[in-house]
Amino acid sequence: MTWLAVLISGVLLNNANAPIPNYPLVFTSSDDKLIKTITDKEGKFQVELEPGVYDVIGQSITVGNYTSTLKLKQPPFVEAPKSPHVIEIIRGNQGDVILPKDVDRTFPGAPNTHPQSR
């Protein structure tokens, strides 16, 4: 039996339960079909989905024949660890170079700017 798509209405909330406006959502079906929508200024959205299992913003949801509403929570933002780095320019190309803390960061011919040497 082939099922028709179901119109789903929903809202996307942040961790403080406040709606997230103008946020792009991509529902990925189990057969890798992408269905895209965007939340409105009140964090609400509508999307037509066939019954099945979908991944959206890191969550797995199941849509059945009688599913009509969804309340999605945005996963918490995990900030990348901060590490010291130096940007080195070589012949016009930029590359990030991570130096251990015990490496001398002065360059030959550059003035010594270490506070302990003043």
Secondary structure as GFF3:
##gff-version 3
##sequence-region A 1 118
A	DSSP	beta_strand	6	13	.	.	.	ID=ss1
A	DSSP	beta_strand	24	29	.	.	.	ID=ss2
A	DSSP	beta_strand	34	38	.	.	.	ID=ss3
A	DSSP	beta_strand	44	49	.	.	.	ID=ss4
A	DSSP	beta_strand	52	56	.	.	.	ID=ss5
A	DSSP	beta_strand	59	63	.	.	.	ID=ss6
A	DSSP	beta_strand	69	73	.	.	.	ID=ss7
A	DSSP	beta_strand	86	90	.	.	.	ID=ss8
A	DSSP	beta_strand	93	97	.	.	.	ID=ss9
A	DSSP	three_ten_helix	115	117	.	.	.	ID=ss10
###
